[in-house]
Amino acid sequence: MKRFCHFLSKLACALVVTFTIESTVAPIAENSVFSWPSQTVYAKKTAKKAKKAKKKTKKTKKTKKKNTAAIASSWHWKKPKASVYIDLDNNEELISATKDAIDAWNDTKAFTFTETKSKKKANIVIEQVYSPNTNYAGYTTFHYYVKTGIMYSAVTRLNIYYLQNFSPYSYTYQRILNTVEHELGHAIGLKHNNGVSVMYPTGSLYPIEPVDVENVQKLYKE
């Protein structure tokens, strides 16, 4: 009899402990027969946290609005000059066109490119690619600080598939030159221009025009 009573008391203790653990682990949102003090306190803390979270969310939204307003709508170098590293694998035609394009921009006096022998130290790197599955003769990617719009690196890629007649398109030297001038225009910070401009989006139709020089001058007066 004593053993049986001892067994029942142990069983009762085991059931209580098990129930307590399950109640603690169960989500607060579930309806419970018992309201454990620890759960009640936790619910209050959760409510406070929820209020704090709402306040943080509002602050975050305000901050995002401020940040959105602060994002630069244009981009340019700190000064109207940049160093260039020509990495064109001894491609004489592209090297010649690139150097002529650099000279053409330098002659405008609106922006100055200087050639460097250090790829790591260069602001702009010019490379060649062979890319038949794309529709561009050249493209430029660049990095800039979002708030200020100040650029700190750029890479121009010239697609020899189009520029050097691996495709049905017949690019003359002048059109290759126009393409490089166009991409250097992007490297300066210019956007596309649908008028008579070196920045015309397609076709490499125009060399550097007076409007392009004016746009660079405006960009670096801001």
Sine and cosine of phi, psi and omega as CSV:
sin_phi,cos_phi,sin_psi,cos_psi,sin_omega,cos_omega
0.00,0.00,-0.68,0.73,0.01,-1.00
-0.90,0.44,-0.64,0.77,0.01,-1.00
-0.89,0.45,-0.65,0.76,0.00,-1.00
-0.90,0.44,-0.68,0.73,0.03,-1.00
-0.90,0.44,-0.63,0.77,0.02,-1.00
-0.90,0.44,-0.63,0.78,0.04,-1.00
-0.89,0.45,-0.70,0.72,0.00,-1.00
-0.89,0.46,-0.65,0.76,-0.01,-1.00
-0.91,0.41,-0.63,0.77,0.04,-1.00
-0.90,0.43,-0.67,0.74,-0.01,-1.00
-0.89,0.46,-0.66,0.75,0.01,-1.00
-0.89,0.46,-0.69,0.72,0.03,-1.00
-0.88,0.47,-0.67,0.74,-0.01,-1.00
-0.89,0.45,-0.67,0.74,0.01,-1.00
-0.90,0.44,-0.66,0.75,0.01,-1.00
-0.89,0.45,-0.73,0.68,0.00,-1.00
-0.88,0.48,-0.70,0.71,-0.01,-1.00
-0.88,0.48,-0.70,0.71,-0.01,-1.00
-0.89,0.45,-0.66,0.75,0.00,-1.00
-0.89,0.45,-0.70,0.72,0.00,-1.00
-0.90,0.45,-0.72,0.70,-0.01,-1.00
-0.89,0.46,-0.63,0.78,-0.01,-1.00
-0.92,0.40,-0.58,0.82,-0.01,-1.00
-0.95,0.32,-0.63,0.78,-0.05,-1.00
-0.97,0.25,-0.52,0.85,-0.05,-1.00
-0.88,0.48,0.58,-0.81,0.01,-1.00
-0.85,0.52,0.59,-0.81,-0.01,-1.00
-0.89,0.45,-0.48,0.88,-0.09,-1.00
-0.94,0.35,-0.38,0.93,0.01,-1.00
-0.95,0.32,0.61,-0.79,0.06,-1.00
-0.95,0.32,0.72,-0.70,-0.02,-1.00
-0.80,-0.60,0.55,-0.83,0.02,-1.00
-0.92,0.39,-0.64,0.77,-0.02,-1.00
-0.97,-0.24,0.56,-0.83,0.07,-1.00
-0.93,-0.36,0.99,-0.14,-0.04,-1.00
-0.97,0.24,0.67,-0.74,-0.01,-1.00
-0.79,0.61,-0.65,0.76,-0.02,-1.00
-0.89,0.46,-0.59,0.81,0.02,-1.00
-0.94,0.35,-0.64,0.77,-0.01,-1.00
-0.89,0.46,-0.71,0.70,0.03,-1.00
-0.88,0.48,-0.69,0.73,-0.01,-1.00
-0.87,0.49,-0.64,0.77,0.02,-1.00
-0.89,0.45,-0.64,0.77,0.02,-1.00
-0.91,0.42,-0.67,0.74,0.03,-1.00
-0.89,0.45,-0.63,0.78,0.01,-1.00
-0.89,0.45,-0.66,0.75,0.02,-1.00
-0.89,0.47,-0.68,0.74,0.03,-1.00
-0.90,0.43,-0.68,0.74,0.02,-1.00
-0.88,0.47,-0.62,0.78,0.00,-1.00
-0.89,0.46,-0.67,0.74,0.04,-1.00
-0.89,0.45,-0.68,0.73,0.03,-1.00
-0.89,0.45,-0.63,0.77,0.00,-1.00
-0.90,0.45,-0.64,0.77,0.04,-1.00
-0.90,0.45,-0.67,0.74,0.03,-1.00
-0.89,0.46,-0.68,0.74,0.02,-1.00
-0.89,0.46,-0.65,0.76,0.01,-1.00
-0.88,0.47,-0.69,0.72,0.03,-1.00
-0.89,0.47,-0.69,0.72,0.01,-1.00
-0.89,0.45,-0.65,0.76,0.00,-1.00
-0.89,0.45,-0.67,0.75,0.02,-1.00
-0.89,0.46,-0.68,0.73,0.04,-1.00
-0.89,0.46,-0.68,0.73,0.01,-1.00
-0.89,0.46,-0.67,0.74,0.02,-1.00
-0.88,0.47,-0.65,0.76,0.03,-1.00
-0.89,0.46,-0.68,0.73,0.03,-1.00
-0.90,0.44,-0.70,0.71,0.00,-1.00
-0.90,0.44,-0.64,0.77,0.03,-1.00
-0.88,0.48,-0.66,0.75,0.00,-1.00
-0.92,0.39,-0.44,0.90,-0.08,-1.00
-1.00,0.05,-0.18,0.98,-0.03,-1.00
-0.92,0.40,0.75,-0.66,-0.03,-1.00
-0.93,0.36,0.63,-0.77,0.01,-1.00
-1.00,-0.09,-0.15,0.99,0.06,-1.00
-0.64,-0.77,0.19,-0.98,-0.04,-1.00
-0.62,-0.79,0.51,-0.86,-0.03,-1.00
-0.22,-0.98,0.23,-0.97,0.08,-1.00
-0.97,0.24,0.28,-0.96,-0.03,-1.00
-0.87,0.49,-0.61,0.80,0.08,-1.00
-0.76,-0.65,0.34,-0.94,-0.04,-1.00
-0.97,0.25,0.86,0.51,0.05,-1.00
-0.37,-0.93,0.45,-0.89,0.01,-1.00
-0.34,-0.94,0.51,-0.86,0.05,-1.00
-1.00,-0.03,0.56,-0.83,-0.08,-1.00
-0.80,-0.61,0.72,-0.70,0.11,-0.99
-0.93,-0.36,0.84,-0.54,-0.02,-1.00
-1.00,-0.07,0.92,-0.38,-0.06,-1.00
-0.86,-0.50,0.96,0.30,-0.15,-0.99
-0.89,-0.45,0.39,0.92,0.15,-0.99
0.78,0.63,0.71,0.70,0.04,-1.00
0.86,0.50,0.44,0.90,0.06,-1.00
-0.99,0.17,0.99,-0.12,-0.17,-0.99
-0.86,0.51,-0.66,0.75,-0.02,-1.00
-0.90,0.43,-0.72,0.70,-0.01,-1.00
-0.94,0.35,-0.60,0.80,0.04,-1.00
-0.89,0.46,-0.69,0.72,0.02,-1.00
-0.88,0.47,-0.71,0.70,0.00,-1.00
-0.90,0.43,-0.62,0.79,0.00,-1.00
-0.91,0.41,-0.70,0.71,0.01,-1.00
-0.92,0.39,-0.60,0.80,0.07,-1.00
-0.91,0.41,-0.61,0.79,0.01,-1.00
-0.92,0.38,-0.65,0.76,0.05,-1.00
-0.88,0.47,-0.70,0.72,0.02,-1.00
-0.89,0.46,-0.65,0.76,-0.01,-1.00
-0.88,0.47,-0.70,0.71,0.03,-1.00
-0.93,0.38,-0.65,0.76,0.01,-1.00
-0.90,0.44,-0.56,0.83,0.00,-1.00
-0.91,0.41,-0.37,0.93,0.00,-1.00
-0.96,0.30,-0.35,0.94,-0.05,-1.00
0.93,0.37,0.03,1.00,0.00,-1.00
-0.99,0.10,-0.46,0.89,-0.02,-1.00
-0.49,-0.87,0.55,-0.84,-0.03,-1.00
-0.84,-0.55,0.85,-0.53,0.13,-0.99
-0.98,-0.19,0.68,-0.73,0.11,-0.99
-0.82,-0.57,0.76,-0.65,-0.01,-1.00
-0.98,0.22,0.68,-0.74,0.02,-1.00
-0.83,-0.56,0.44,-0.90,0.02,-1.00
-1.00,-0.08,-0.03,1.00,0.00,-1.00
-0.96,-0.28,0.92,-0.39,0.01,-1.00
-0.92,0.39,-0.60,0.80,-0.03,-1.00
-0.91,0.40,-0.59,0.81,-0.07,-1.00
-1.00,0.01,-0.15,0.99,-0.06,-1.00
-0.94,0.33,0.62,-0.78,0.14,-0.99
-0.96,0.28,-0.63,0.78,-0.06,-1.00
-0.80,-0.60,0.72,-0.69,0.09,-1.00
-0.91,-0.42,0.74,-0.68,0.03,-1.00
-0.94,-0.35,0.85,-0.53,-0.06,-1.00
-0.81,-0.58,0.25,-0.97,0.12,-0.99
-0.92,-0.38,0.52,-0.85,0.08,-1.00
-0.70,-0.72,0.39,-0.92,0.13,-0.99
-0.90,-0.44,0.97,-0.25,-0.15,-0.99
-0.69,-0.73,1.00,0.07,-0.03,-1.00
-0.96,0.28,-0.28,0.96,-0.07,-1.00
-1.00,-0.05,0.27,0.96,0.05,-1.00
-0.83,-0.56,0.15,-0.99,-0.03,-1.00
-0.90,-0.44,0.47,0.88,0.00,-1.00
-0.88,-0.48,0.58,-0.81,0.09,-1.00
-1.00,0.02,-0.36,0.93,0.05,-1.00
-0.24,-0.97,0.43,-0.90,0.11,-0.99
-0.45,-0.89,0.42,-0.91,-0.05,-1.00
-0.79,-0.62,0.76,-0.65,0.13,-0.99
-0.92,-0.40,0.55,-0.83,-0.01,-1.00
-0.52,-0.86,0.33,-0.94,0.03,-1.00
-0.89,-0.46,0.63,-0.78,0.04,-1.00
-0.51,-0.86,0.36,-0.93,0.03,-1.00
-0.98,0.22,0.80,-0.60,-0.17,-0.99
-0.86,0.51,-0.70,0.72,-0.09,-1.00
-0.96,0.26,-0.65,0.76,-0.09,-1.00
-1.00,-0.06,-0.43,0.91,-0.07,-1.00
0.98,0.19,0.13,0.99,-0.02,-1.00
-0.97,0.23,0.82,-0.57,0.01,-1.00
-0.99,0.16,0.50,-0.86,0.05,-1.00
-0.72,-0.70,-0.11,0.99,0.13,-0.99
-0.26,-0.97,0.42,-0.91,0.03,-1.00
-0.43,-0.90,0.50,-0.86,0.08,-1.00
-0.75,-0.66,0.82,-0.57,0.07,-1.00
-0.96,-0.27,0.77,-0.64,0.02,-1.00
-0.88,-0.48,0.78,-0.62,-0.02,-1.00
-0.96,-0.29,0.82,-0.57,-0.11,-0.99
-1.00,-0.01,0.97,-0.24,-0.07,-1.00
-0.94,0.35,-0.29,0.96,0.04,-1.00
-0.85,0.52,-0.65,0.76,0.04,-1.00
-1.00,-0.01,-0.72,0.69,-0.15,-0.99
-0.92,0.39,-0.50,0.86,-0.06,-1.00
-0.89,-0.46,0.52,0.85,0.25,-0.97
0.88,0.47,0.60,0.80,0.24,-0.97
-0.99,0.15,-0.23,0.97,-0.01,-1.00
-0.95,-0.30,0.11,-0.99,0.04,-1.00
-0.92,0.38,-0.24,0.97,-0.02,-1.00
-0.97,0.26,0.74,-0.68,-0.01,-1.00
-0.98,-0.19,0.99,-0.16,0.02,-1.00
-1.00,-0.04,0.89,-0.46,0.11,-0.99
-0.98,0.22,0.16,-0.99,0.03,-1.00
-0.87,0.49,-0.61,0.79,-0.01,-1.00
-0.89,0.45,-0.63,0.77,0.01,-1.00
-0.94,0.33,-0.56,0.83,0.09,-1.00
-0.89,0.45,-0.70,0.71,0.03,-1.00
-0.87,0.49,-0.70,0.72,0.03,-1.00
-0.87,0.49,-0.62,0.79,0.01,-1.00
-0.89,0.45,-0.71,0.70,-0.01,-1.00
-0.92,0.40,-0.65,0.76,0.06,-1.00
-0.87,0.49,-0.65,0.76,0.02,-1.00
-0.87,0.49,-0.76,0.65,-0.03,-1.00
-0.92,0.40,-0.60,0.80,0.09,-1.00
-0.91,0.41,-0.51,0.86,0.10,-1.00
-0.87,0.49,-0.68,0.73,0.09,-1.00
-0.90,0.45,-0.65,0.76,0.00,-1.00
-0.90,0.43,-0.44,0.90,0.08,-1.00
-0.97,0.26,-0.55,0.83,-0.03,-1.00
0.78,-0.63,0.07,1.00,-0.03,-1.00
-0.98,0.19,0.54,-0.84,0.08,-1.00
-0.98,-0.18,0.06,-1.00,0.02,-1.00
-0.91,0.40,0.48,-0.88,0.00,-1.00
-0.69,-0.73,0.83,-0.56,-0.07,-1.00
-1.00,0.10,0.04,1.00,0.06,-1.00
-1.00,-0.02,-0.28,-0.96,0.07,-1.00
-0.97,0.25,0.99,-0.17,-0.16,-0.99
-0.35,-0.94,0.50,-0.87,0.10,-0.99
-0.89,0.45,-0.33,0.94,-0.01,-1.00
-1.00,-0.03,0.23,0.97,0.11,-0.99
-0.85,0.52,0.72,-0.70,-0.21,-0.98
-0.88,0.47,-0.57,0.82,-0.11,-0.99
-0.75,-0.67,0.37,-0.93,0.19,-0.98
1.00,0.02,-0.28,0.96,-0.05,-1.00
0.78,0.62,0.75,0.66,-0.14,-0.99
-0.99,0.14,-0.52,0.85,-0.18,-0.98
-0.83,-0.55,0.55,-0.84,0.17,-0.99
-0.99,0.13,-0.18,-0.98,0.05,-1.00
-0.90,0.43,0.81,-0.59,-0.02,-1.00
-0.94,-0.33,0.30,-0.96,0.03,-1.00
-0.80,0.60,-0.58,0.81,0.00,-1.00
-0.90,0.44,-0.54,0.84,0.01,-1.00
-0.93,0.36,-0.65,0.76,0.04,-1.00
-0.90,0.44,-0.68,0.73,0.03,-1.00
-0.88,0.47,-0.66,0.75,-0.01,-1.00
-0.91,0.41,-0.60,0.80,0.06,-1.00
-0.92,0.39,-0.68,0.73,0.02,-1.00
-0.88,0.48,-0.67,0.74,0.05,-1.00
-0.90,0.44,-0.69,0.73,-0.04,-1.00
-0.86,0.51,-0.60,0.80,-0.07,-1.00
-0.99,-0.10,0.10,1.00,0.15,-0.99
-0.99,-0.14,-0.24,0.97,-0.03,-1.00
-0.92,0.40,0.00,0.00,0.00,0.00
